[in-house]
Amino acid sequence: MLWTLALLLELCVTVIGAPLPLRKHEVEDASLLMSNLQRRQGQEPPVAITGIQTYGVQPRLEIRQLEARPDQWNIFLLGLRRFQQTDQSNLTSYYQIAGIHGRPYNAWDGVPSAPGQDSPGYCSHVSNLFLPWHRPYLALFEQTLAQHIVAAVNEFPAGALRQRYASAALTWRWPYWDWAATPAAGQSVYPASLQTPTVNVTGPNGTMIIANPLYSYQFHPVSSTDFYFNPFATWNETKRYPTSWDQDAVSQNALIGPVLDNNRVSFQDRLYNLFTNYENFTEFGNEAWMHPGIQNGDSLESLHDAIHSIMGSNGHMTYLDYSAYDPIFFLHHAMIDRSFALWQALYPNSYVEPMASVEQTYTTRVGDVKDENSALEPFFSNNARDYWTAGSVRQTSRLGYTYPEIQNNANISSIKAAINILYGSSSGSSSGLSKRQDSTVPKHPLREGYIADDVADEVVDGKNRQYLATILSQKFALNGSYAIYVFMGEFDDTPSAWATSPNLVGTHAVFAALNRVDAVSNPQLKAKISHHPEIDVTGTMPLTTALLGKAESGELSSMNPNVVEDYLEANLHWRVGMFDGTQVPVEDVADLTITVITAKVQPAAAEDEFPEWSSFTEVTRITQGKPGGC
């Protein structure tokens, strides 16, 4: 159903406080937006991914900001539910778009696999194309959903309410979920809107209750052929933190929030460190361990892995092949894309460098060299079947969207100030952002949000000493995704208690696909009998915020480096587990190596500046001689 010309000609929207009629070319753009709604596999022309071009470039909002706009929120839910109900055989159905990422390993829009390959999906991971590839993928999802939003609006009878919803549709963009920023007092980082099975909406006939399309995707039907492994081949909807892997398992959303909240400071510290200390695109975006340097062990991809795995907690989001079917996948990846866009604005001169592929995709062979001009398959930019490339998706505006912090050509100073406010508050690295009480001792924000005044020994030559644990292991060391839990101090050594331990510093997760039929009976299968290559990946766990908390409580007598190193040697612990709660012996994780790094950080001189990192040093004695130590 097309957005009617009559309605569009009536429609007014408000821009900078003044009502303006929709212009003729925008009417034409809206009609074009609807043209692919009923496309089916094999029809011509191909799906042209343009993003939403109607009414100019608009910002993607954080999901709680979108929820605060009742009209946009209502049509968003109606459109997403409609999208999810599309026949699964339709090329632009929710099901088939989700399937581009992983299973069922089918050609999409006529884009064939590489010669001799039939797996896995098209998505690029452990790759210099990881961030660029997901950008047109999100745009495809966003533009298709926008078509369903328009169609949902047109189901309302003509009149003021439909005009209001049509106006809201013009500036709507897919939201992101910020899992790192400090939530409002008393709230979880896991939004309540994602946790309820049903939701109240206003439809053409008044208020009604519908299945919440943000809670899960309901397969109609689930395909054992497409999904291969049980229980995913039999579950009829996506699961988060399932009660088991039995067919009748249910999601446990109430358990996810506490786990995410217990890791949020770690997420925030990691993201802030990536913004302030990573100036090279390859190191910022890619978790592959490529360089021997000790200052670049983290990446946005590694942080992305942790949210994926925890969010699913052995459900769909935990495993690469199934993750895109859960609607929260696209909220999470919008946050990843936003972080990518903010980093690009900070460091505009660094981008995709040539790199040989270390992992195959549906269209990429191991060893294929990818660069800025490489095709992002299977995404066409036009009806002539020209592919989007990493270079052509460099600017988000080409796909019709931006983000609040970078819109209107924001300058670098304002972007840094926004990042400091959102992510610097609990990061040890940001301690210089607060005004100093005197010229030598900076204030230090702690996990609980109060200030330590007795940690002067942390300052060396005017620089704060920071501590990080770098974690290296093989991507496919086990059968599927796994977690490395890092603790500081005593903890309950029961696997079910690790994720919510008060002394958990954070969870490092490796996001991977299941690779054996006997996944349930033997989840700890080693990579050496898998078809996957041996790929080392890394991430880091910032330790400074937790150390400052120990200093504030008196458990750590001072931040003198010798005192800190003695304390960490005695109190830094780690465990490995699968997301079904099974403990894995540390020795069974191929190449697992944990090393503590120190660095000096010059605090920022102003609220619109970043701290400066230098003098990275390994402190080998902290983990040496322990299983998984350096």
C-alpha positions as CSV (number, residue, x, y, z in Angstrom):
1,M,0.0,0.0,0.0
2,L,1.6,3.3,-1.1
3,W,1.6,6.5,0.9
4,T,-1.1,8.3,-1.0
5,L,-0.3,11.4,-3.0
6,A,-3.2,13.2,-1.5
7,L,-2.0,12.5,2.0
8,L,1.5,13.6,1.2
9,L,0.4,16.8,-0.4
10,E,-1.7,17.6,2.7
11,L,1.1,16.8,5.0
12,C,3.0,19.4,7.0
13,V,6.0,18.9,9.2
14,T,7.8,21.3,11.5
15,V,11.3,22.3,10.8
16,I,13.0,24.9,13.0
17,G,9.6,25.8,14.5
18,A,8.0,26.7,11.1
19,P,5.4,24.5,9.4
20,L,6.4,23.6,5.8
21,P,4.5,21.7,3.2
22,L,6.1,18.6,1.7
23,R,7.8,19.4,-1.5
24,K,7.0,17.7,-4.9
25,H,10.4,15.8,-5.1
26,E,9.8,14.5,-1.5
27,V,6.4,13.1,-2.6
28,E,8.3,11.3,-5.4
29,D,11.0,10.0,-3.0
30,A,8.3,8.6,-0.7
31,S,6.7,6.8,-3.6
32,L,10.1,5.4,-4.6
33,L,10.7,4.3,-1.0
34,M,7.7,2.0,-1.3
35,S,8.5,0.5,-4.7
36,N,10.4,-2.6,-3.3
37,L,7.9,-3.6,-0.6
38,Q,6.5,-6.6,-2.3
39,R,9.7,-7.8,-4.1
40,R,10.3,-11.6,-4.2
41,Q,13.4,-13.6,-4.8
42,G,14.4,-13.7,-8.5
43,Q,12.6,-10.6,-9.6
44,E,14.4,-7.7,-11.3
45,P,15.7,-5.2,-10.6
46,P,17.9,-6.0,-7.6
47,V,17.3,-4.4,-4.2
48,A,19.0,-1.0,-4.3
49,I,20.1,0.0,-0.8
50,T,19.8,3.8,-0.6
51,G,18.9,4.2,3.1
52,I,16.0,6.5,3.8
53,Q,16.4,9.6,1.5
54,T,13.0,11.2,2.1
55,Y,13.2,14.5,4.0
56,G,17.0,14.7,4.1
57,V,19.5,13.3,6.6
58,Q,18.0,12.6,10.0
59,P,19.6,11.5,13.3
60,R,19.3,8.0,14.7
61,L,18.2,8.4,18.3
62,E,18.9,6.3,21.4
63,I,16.0,4.0,21.9
64,R,14.9,5.7,25.1
65,Q,14.9,9.0,23.3
66,L,12.7,7.5,20.6
67,E,10.4,6.1,23.1
68,A,9.9,9.6,24.5
69,R,8.4,10.6,21.1
70,P,5.0,8.9,21.4
71,D,4.0,9.2,17.7
72,Q,7.3,7.9,16.3
73,W,7.4,5.2,18.9
74,N,3.9,4.0,18.1
75,I,4.4,3.8,14.3
76,F,7.8,2.2,14.9
77,L,6.2,-0.6,16.8
78,L,3.4,-1.0,14.3
79,G,5.8,-1.0,11.4
80,L,8.3,-3.4,13.0
81,R,5.5,-5.9,13.8
82,R,4.3,-5.7,10.2
83,F,7.8,-6.2,8.9
84,Q,8.2,-9.3,11.1
85,Q,5.0,-10.8,9.8
86,T,6.1,-10.6,6.1
87,D,6.1,-14.0,4.4
88,Q,9.5,-15.5,5.0
89,S,9.9,-16.4,1.4
90,N,10.0,-12.7,0.5
91,L,13.4,-11.4,-0.4
92,T,13.0,-8.3,1.8
93,S,11.2,-10.1,4.6
94,Y,12.6,-9.7,8.1
95,Y,13.5,-13.4,8.0
96,Q,15.6,-13.2,4.8
97,I,17.3,-9.9,5.7
98,A,18.3,-11.4,9.1
99,G,19.6,-14.5,7.2
100,I,22.1,-12.5,5.3
101,H,24.3,-12.4,8.4
102,G,24.6,-16.1,9.1
103,R,22.4,-19.1,8.6
104,P,20.9,-20.4,6.4
105,Y,24.0,-19.8,4.1
106,N,21.9,-19.1,1.1
107,A,22.5,-16.6,-1.8
108,W,20.6,-13.4,-1.3
109,D,19.5,-11.2,-4.2
110,G,21.4,-13.4,-6.6
111,V,24.8,-12.8,-5.1
112,P,26.6,-16.2,-5.4
113,S,29.1,-17.7,-3.0
114,A,32.9,-17.8,-3.7
115,P,33.9,-20.8,-5.8
116,G,34.0,-24.0,-3.8
117,Q,32.4,-22.4,-0.7
118,D,28.9,-22.7,0.7
119,S,29.4,-21.2,4.2
120,P,29.2,-19.3,6.4
121,G,27.0,-16.2,5.9
122,Y,28.0,-12.9,4.2
123,C,29.0,-11.0,7.3
124,S,32.6,-9.9,7.8
125,H,34.2,-10.5,11.2
126,V,37.8,-10.4,12.3
127,S,38.2,-8.2,9.2
128,N,39.1,-4.7,8.2
129,L,35.6,-4.7,6.6
130,F,33.7,-5.5,9.9
131,L,32.5,-2.0,10.5
132,P,31.9,-0.9,6.9
133,W,30.0,-4.1,6.0
134,H,27.4,-3.7,8.7
135,R,26.7,-0.1,7.6
136,P,24.7,-0.9,4.4
137,Y,23.3,-4.0,6.2
138,L,21.7,-1.7,8.8
139,A,20.6,0.7,6.1
140,L,18.8,-2.1,4.2
141,F,17.0,-3.1,7.4
142,E,16.2,0.5,8.2
143,Q,14.8,1.4,4.7
144,T,12.7,-1.8,4.5
145,L,11.2,-1.1,7.9
146,A,10.5,2.5,6.9
147,Q,8.4,1.1,4.1
148,H,6.4,-0.9,6.6
149,I,6.0,2.1,8.8
150,V,4.6,4.1,5.9
151,A,2.2,1.2,5.1
152,A,1.1,1.0,8.7
153,V,0.4,4.8,8.8
154,N,-1.8,4.4,5.6
155,E,-4.0,1.8,7.4
156,F,-5.3,4.6,9.6
157,P,-8.4,6.5,8.3
158,A,-7.8,9.8,6.7
159,G,-7.7,12.7,9.2
160,A,-5.6,14.5,11.8
161,L,-4.2,11.3,13.5
162,R,-3.0,9.9,10.2
163,Q,-1.4,13.2,9.3
164,R,0.3,13.3,12.6
165,Y,1.7,9.8,12.2
166,A,2.8,10.6,8.6
167,S,4.7,13.6,9.8
168,A,6.4,11.5,12.4
169,A,7.4,9.0,9.8
170,L,9.3,11.5,7.8
171,T,12.1,12.0,10.4
172,W,12.1,8.5,11.8
173,R,15.3,6.5,11.8
174,W,16.2,3.2,13.4
175,P,17.4,3.7,17.0
176,Y,20.5,2.6,18.7
177,W,20.8,1.1,22.2
178,D,23.5,2.7,24.3
179,W,24.8,-0.1,26.6
180,A,27.7,2.0,27.9
181,A,26.2,5.3,29.1
182,T,25.1,5.6,32.7
183,P,21.3,5.1,32.8
184,A,18.9,7.3,34.7
185,A,18.8,6.8,38.5
186,G,17.1,3.5,39.4
187,Q,17.0,2.2,35.8
188,S,18.9,-0.6,34.2
189,V,21.1,-0.2,31.1
190,Y,18.7,-2.8,29.6
191,P,15.7,-0.8,28.5
192,A,12.3,-2.0,29.9
193,S,10.8,-1.6,26.4
194,L,12.8,-4.7,25.2
195,Q,11.7,-6.9,28.0
196,T,7.9,-7.3,27.8
197,P,6.3,-9.9,25.6
198,T,3.4,-7.6,24.7
199,V,3.0,-3.9,24.2
200,N,0.1,-1.4,24.0
201,V,-0.1,0.5,20.7
202,T,-2.6,2.7,19.0
203,G,-4.0,1.1,15.8
204,P,-6.5,2.2,13.2
205,N,-9.3,1.0,15.4
206,G,-7.9,2.3,18.7
207,T,-5.7,1.0,21.5
208,M,-4.7,-2.7,21.2
209,I,-2.2,-5.1,22.5
210,I,0.3,-6.7,20.1
211,A,3.3,-9.0,20.5
212,N,6.2,-6.8,21.3
213,P,8.4,-6.8,18.1
214,L,11.4,-5.7,20.2
215,Y,11.1,-8.7,22.5
216,S,11.6,-11.4,20.0
217,Y,11.1,-12.6,16.4
218,Q,8.5,-15.3,16.0
219,F,9.4,-17.7,13.2
220,H,6.5,-18.6,10.9
221,P,7.7,-21.3,10.7
222,V,11.1,-22.2,12.0
223,S,13.1,-24.3,9.6
224,S,15.2,-27.2,10.7
225,T,16.9,-27.2,7.3
226,D,17.8,-23.5,7.6
227,F,18.9,-23.6,11.2
228,Y,20.6,-27.1,11.4
229,F,21.6,-27.2,15.1
230,N,19.1,-27.8,17.8
231,P,17.6,-26.1,19.8
232,F,17.7,-23.3,17.2
233,A,16.2,-25.6,14.6
234,T,13.1,-26.1,16.7
235,W,12.6,-23.0,18.8
236,N,9.7,-21.0,17.3
237,E,11.0,-17.6,18.5
238,T,14.3,-16.0,19.4
239,K,15.4,-16.5,23.0
240,R,17.4,-14.4,25.5
241,Y,19.0,-16.1,28.5
242,P,16.9,-19.3,27.9
243,T,16.1,-21.5,30.8
244,S,17.7,-24.4,29.0
245,W,18.3,-25.7,25.5
246,D,15.1,-27.8,25.7
247,Q,12.4,-27.2,23.1
248,D,10.1,-25.7,25.7
249,A,12.7,-23.2,27.1
250,V,11.6,-19.6,27.7
251,S,13.6,-16.4,27.8
252,Q,14.7,-15.0,31.2
253,N,14.8,-11.2,30.5
254,A,14.8,-10.4,34.2
255,L,18.2,-12.0,34.6
256,I,19.8,-10.1,31.7
257,G,19.6,-6.6,33.2
258,P,21.6,-7.4,36.4
259,V,24.4,-9.0,34.3
260,L,24.6,-6.1,31.9
261,D,24.5,-3.6,34.8
262,N,27.3,-5.5,36.5
263,N,29.4,-5.1,33.3
264,R,28.4,-1.6,32.3
265,V,31.3,0.2,33.9
266,S,33.7,-2.1,32.0
267,F,31.8,-1.4,28.8
268,Q,32.0,2.3,29.4
269,D,35.7,2.2,30.3
270,R,36.6,0.2,27.2
271,L,34.6,2.4,24.9
272,Y,36.2,5.6,26.4
273,N,39.6,4.1,26.0
274,L,39.0,3.2,22.4
275,F,37.9,6.8,21.6
276,T,40.8,8.4,23.4
277,N,43.7,6.0,22.7
278,Y,43.1,4.4,19.3
279,E,44.0,6.5,16.3
280,N,44.4,3.8,13.6
281,F,41.2,2.4,12.0
282,T,42.4,-1.2,11.8
283,E,43.4,-1.4,15.4
284,F,40.2,0.4,16.5
285,G,37.8,-1.8,14.6
286,N,39.3,-5.2,14.3
287,E,39.9,-7.8,17.0
288,A,42.4,-9.9,15.1
289,W,45.8,-9.9,16.9
290,M,48.0,-8.5,14.1
291,H,50.7,-6.4,15.8
292,P,53.1,-7.3,18.6
293,G,52.6,-3.9,20.3
294,I,51.1,-3.8,23.8
295,Q,49.1,-0.6,23.6
296,N,46.5,-1.7,21.0
297,G,45.0,-4.9,22.5
298,D,41.3,-3.8,22.4
299,S,38.9,-3.1,19.6
300,L,35.3,-2.1,19.0
301,E,34.8,-5.5,17.6
302,S,35.9,-7.2,20.8
303,L,33.6,-5.0,22.8
304,H,30.8,-5.8,20.4
305,D,31.5,-9.5,21.1
306,A,30.9,-9.1,24.8
307,I,27.5,-7.4,24.4
308,H,26.4,-10.0,21.8
309,S,27.3,-13.0,24.0
310,I,26.0,-11.6,27.3
311,M,22.8,-10.4,25.7
312,G,22.0,-13.8,24.4
313,S,23.3,-15.8,27.3
314,N,23.1,-19.0,25.3
315,G,20.2,-17.8,23.2
316,H,20.2,-16.5,19.6
317,M,22.4,-13.4,20.2
318,T,25.2,-15.5,21.6
319,Y,25.9,-17.3,18.4
320,L,27.0,-15.6,15.2
321,D,24.9,-17.6,12.8
322,Y,21.6,-16.9,14.7
323,S,22.1,-13.5,16.2
324,A,20.6,-11.3,13.5
325,Y,17.1,-12.9,14.0
326,D,16.8,-11.2,17.5
327,P,15.6,-7.6,16.9
328,I,18.1,-6.4,19.6
329,F,20.9,-7.3,17.1
330,F,20.0,-4.2,15.0
331,L,19.8,-2.0,18.1
332,H,23.2,-3.2,19.2
333,H,24.7,-2.8,15.8
334,A,23.3,0.7,15.5
335,M,25.3,1.5,18.6
336,I,28.4,-0.1,17.1
337,D,27.8,2.0,13.9
338,R,27.4,5.1,16.0
339,S,30.7,4.4,17.8
340,F,32.3,3.9,14.4
341,A,30.8,7.2,13.2
342,L,32.0,9.2,16.3
343,W,35.5,7.7,15.9
344,Q,35.6,8.7,12.2
345,A,34.7,12.2,13.1
346,L,37.6,12.3,15.6
347,Y,40.2,10.6,13.3
348,P,39.1,11.4,9.8
349,N,42.4,10.6,8.2
350,S,42.6,6.9,9.1
351,Y,40.4,4.3,7.3
352,V,40.4,0.9,5.8
353,E,43.9,-0.4,5.0
354,P,44.6,-3.4,2.7
355,M,44.5,-6.7,4.7
356,A,44.4,-10.3,3.9
357,S,41.2,-12.1,5.1
358,V,41.9,-14.4,8.0
359,E,38.4,-15.9,8.0
360,Q,36.1,-16.8,5.1
361,T,32.6,-15.5,4.4
362,Y,30.0,-16.7,1.9
363,T,31.8,-14.6,-0.8
364,T,35.4,-14.2,0.6
365,R,38.2,-16.8,0.7
366,V,40.9,-16.9,3.3
367,G,43.8,-14.9,2.0
368,D,41.7,-12.6,-0.2
369,V,43.1,-9.0,0.2
370,K,40.4,-6.5,1.1
371,D,40.7,-2.7,1.0
372,E,38.7,0.4,0.8
373,N,37.5,-0.4,-2.8
374,S,36.3,-4.0,-1.9
375,A,32.7,-4.8,-2.5
376,L,30.5,-5.1,0.5
377,E,28.5,-8.1,-0.7
378,P,25.6,-8.7,-1.2
379,F,24.7,-5.0,-1.0
380,F,23.9,-3.1,-4.2
381,S,23.9,0.7,-4.3
382,N,21.7,0.9,-7.4
383,N,19.7,-1.0,-9.9
384,A,22.8,-1.5,-12.1
385,R,24.1,-3.9,-9.5
386,D,27.0,-1.7,-8.4
387,Y,28.1,-2.8,-4.9
388,W,28.6,-0.5,-2.0
389,T,32.3,-0.4,-1.0
390,A,34.0,0.5,2.2
391,G,34.9,3.8,0.6
392,S,31.4,4.6,-0.6
393,V,29.9,4.0,2.9
394,R,32.5,6.2,4.7
395,Q,29.9,9.0,5.2
396,T,26.7,8.0,6.9
397,S,24.9,10.9,5.2
398,R,25.0,8.9,1.9
399,L,22.6,6.5,3.5
400,G,20.3,9.2,4.9
401,Y,21.2,9.3,8.6
402,T,23.5,10.7,11.1
403,Y,23.8,10.7,15.0
404,P,23.1,13.5,17.4
405,E,26.7,14.1,18.5
406,I,27.9,14.6,14.9
407,Q,24.9,16.2,13.1
408,N,25.1,19.6,11.6
409,N,28.9,19.2,11.0
410,A,29.7,19.2,14.7
411,N,33.3,20.2,15.4
412,I,35.8,17.8,17.1
413,S,35.8,19.8,20.3
414,S,32.0,19.4,20.8
415,I,32.2,15.7,19.9
416,K,35.0,15.2,22.5
417,A,32.9,17.0,25.1
418,A,29.9,14.8,24.4
419,I,32.0,11.7,24.7
420,N,33.5,12.9,28.0
421,I,30.1,13.5,29.4
422,L,28.6,10.2,28.3
423,Y,31.6,7.8,28.8
424,G,34.2,9.6,30.8
425,S,32.4,9.6,34.1
426,S,33.4,6.2,35.4
427,S,36.6,5.7,33.4
428,G,39.9,5.9,35.3
429,S,41.3,7.5,32.2
430,S,39.0,10.4,32.5
431,S,40.0,11.4,36.0
432,G,41.4,14.7,34.8
433,L,38.0,15.9,33.6
434,S,36.9,16.9,37.1
435,K,38.3,20.2,38.4
436,R,41.3,19.6,40.7
437,Q,41.2,20.4,44.4
438,D,44.9,21.3,44.3
439,S,47.6,21.3,41.7
440,T,48.9,17.7,42.3
441,V,46.0,15.4,43.1
442,P,43.2,15.0,40.6
443,K,39.8,13.8,41.5
444,H,39.0,10.2,40.5
445,P,35.5,9.0,39.6
446,L,34.8,5.6,41.1
447,R,32.4,2.8,40.3
448,E,30.0,4.2,42.9
449,G,30.3,7.7,41.7
450,Y,32.1,9.4,44.7
451,I,35.6,10.8,44.9
452,A,38.8,9.5,46.4
453,D,41.1,12.1,47.9
454,D,43.9,9.9,49.2
455,V,45.4,8.3,46.1
456,A,48.2,10.7,45.3
457,D,50.5,7.8,44.7
458,E,48.7,7.2,41.4
459,V,50.1,10.4,40.0
460,V,53.6,10.1,38.4
461,D,55.1,13.3,36.9
462,G,51.6,14.8,36.7
463,K,50.3,11.7,34.9
464,N,47.9,9.1,36.2
465,R,49.0,5.5,36.1
466,Q,46.5,3.2,34.4
467,Y,46.2,-0.6,34.5
468,L,44.8,-2.9,31.8
469,A,44.6,-6.6,31.4
470,T,45.1,-7.7,27.8
471,I,43.4,-11.0,26.9
472,L,44.5,-13.1,23.9
473,S,42.9,-16.4,22.8
474,Q,41.8,-18.2,19.7
475,K,38.6,-17.1,18.1
476,F,37.4,-20.7,17.6
477,A,39.1,-22.2,20.7
478,L,35.7,-23.8,21.7
479,N,32.5,-24.8,20.1
480,G,30.8,-21.4,19.9
481,S,31.0,-18.2,22.0
482,Y,32.7,-18.3,25.3
483,A,33.5,-15.9,28.2
484,I,36.5,-15.0,30.3
485,Y,35.5,-13.5,33.6
486,V,38.0,-11.2,35.4
487,F,37.7,-10.7,39.1
488,M,39.5,-8.5,41.6
489,G,39.3,-9.9,45.1
490,E,37.3,-12.8,46.6
491,F,34.5,-14.2,44.6
492,D,32.0,-17.1,44.7
493,D,33.7,-19.7,42.5
494,T,30.3,-21.1,41.3
495,P,29.9,-20.5,37.5
496,S,26.3,-19.3,37.9
497,A,27.5,-16.6,40.3
498,W,30.4,-15.2,38.2
499,A,28.4,-12.8,36.0
500,T,26.9,-10.9,38.9
501,S,29.8,-11.1,41.4
502,P,30.4,-7.8,43.2
503,N,34.1,-8.3,42.5
504,L,33.7,-8.9,38.8
505,V,35.8,-6.4,36.9
506,G,34.2,-7.3,33.6
507,T,33.4,-10.1,31.1
508,H,35.5,-10.6,28.0
509,A,33.6,-12.6,25.4
510,V,34.6,-14.2,22.1
511,F,31.7,-14.3,19.7
512,A,31.7,-17.3,17.4
513,A,29.5,-19.8,15.6
514,L,28.6,-23.4,16.6
515,N,30.6,-25.8,14.4
516,R,29.6,-29.3,15.5
517,V,26.4,-31.3,15.5
518,D,27.0,-32.5,19.0
519,A,27.0,-28.9,20.3
520,V,24.8,-29.8,23.3
521,S,26.7,-32.9,24.4
522,N,30.2,-31.5,23.9
523,P,30.3,-27.7,23.9
524,Q,34.0,-27.6,24.8
525,L,35.2,-29.0,21.5
526,K,38.7,-27.7,20.7
527,A,39.5,-25.8,17.6
528,K,42.0,-28.3,16.3
529,I,39.2,-30.6,15.2
530,S,37.1,-27.8,13.8
531,H,37.0,-26.6,10.2
532,H,37.8,-23.1,11.4
533,P,41.3,-21.6,11.1
534,E,43.4,-20.8,14.1
535,I,42.8,-17.0,14.6
536,D,44.1,-15.2,17.6
537,V,41.9,-12.3,18.9
538,T,42.3,-9.9,21.7
539,G,40.5,-7.5,24.0
540,T,41.4,-5.6,27.2
541,M,39.9,-5.3,30.6
542,P,40.5,-1.8,32.2
543,L,41.4,-2.3,35.9
544,T,41.9,1.3,37.1
545,T,38.3,2.0,38.1
546,A,38.1,-1.2,40.2
547,L,41.5,-0.4,41.8
548,L,40.3,3.1,42.7
549,G,37.2,1.5,44.3
550,K,39.5,-0.8,46.4
551,A,41.5,2.2,47.4
552,E,38.4,4.1,48.5
553,S,37.1,1.2,50.5
554,G,40.5,0.7,52.2
555,E,41.1,-2.8,50.8
556,L,44.0,-1.3,48.8
557,S,46.3,0.8,51.0
558,S,47.5,3.1,48.3
559,M,47.9,3.5,44.5
560,N,51.7,3.3,44.8
561,P,52.7,1.1,41.8
562,N,54.5,-1.5,44.0
563,V,51.4,-1.8,46.3
564,V,49.1,-2.1,43.3
565,E,51.2,-4.7,41.6
566,D,51.5,-6.8,44.8
567,Y,47.7,-6.5,45.3
568,L,47.0,-7.6,41.7
569,E,49.4,-10.5,41.9
570,A,47.4,-11.8,44.9
571,N,43.9,-10.7,43.9
572,L,43.5,-10.7,40.1
573,H,41.7,-13.9,39.1
574,W,40.0,-15.2,35.9
575,R,37.7,-18.1,34.9
576,V,36.5,-19.4,31.5
577,G,33.0,-20.5,30.8
578,M,30.5,-21.3,28.1
579,F,27.2,-19.4,28.1
580,D,25.3,-22.5,29.3
581,G,27.0,-22.1,32.7
582,T,29.6,-24.8,32.1
583,Q,33.1,-24.1,33.4
584,V,36.0,-24.7,31.0
585,P,39.5,-25.4,32.3
586,V,41.7,-22.5,31.5
587,E,44.3,-24.8,30.0
588,D,41.7,-26.0,27.4
589,V,41.4,-22.5,25.8
590,A,43.9,-22.4,22.9
591,D,46.5,-19.6,23.2
592,L,44.8,-18.0,26.2
593,T,47.3,-15.4,27.6
594,I,46.4,-12.7,30.1
595,T,48.9,-9.9,30.6
596,V,48.7,-6.8,32.8
597,I,49.8,-3.5,31.1
598,T,50.4,-0.2,32.8
599,A,50.3,3.2,31.0
600,K,50.7,6.8,32.0
601,V,47.8,9.1,31.1
602,Q,48.0,12.9,31.1
603,P,44.6,14.1,32.3
604,A,42.7,16.3,29.9
605,A,43.1,20.0,30.5
606,A,39.5,20.9,29.5
607,E,36.1,19.3,29.1
608,D,36.4,19.3,25.3
609,E,39.8,17.6,25.3
610,F,40.9,14.0,25.7
611,P,43.6,12.6,28.1
612,E,46.8,11.6,26.4
613,W,48.3,8.0,26.8
614,S,52.0,7.1,26.9
615,S,54.6,4.8,28.3
616,F,52.9,1.4,28.0
617,T,54.7,-1.3,30.0
618,E,54.1,-5.0,30.7
619,V,54.0,-6.1,34.3
620,T,54.6,-9.8,33.8
621,R,54.9,-10.8,37.4
622,I,51.2,-10.3,38.0
623,T,50.0,-13.2,35.9
624,Q,53.2,-15.1,35.2
625,G,53.2,-18.8,36.2
626,K,49.4,-19.0,36.5
627,P,47.2,-20.9,34.1
628,G,46.5,-18.5,31.3
629,G,49.1,-16.1,32.5
630,C,51.8,-14.5,30.4
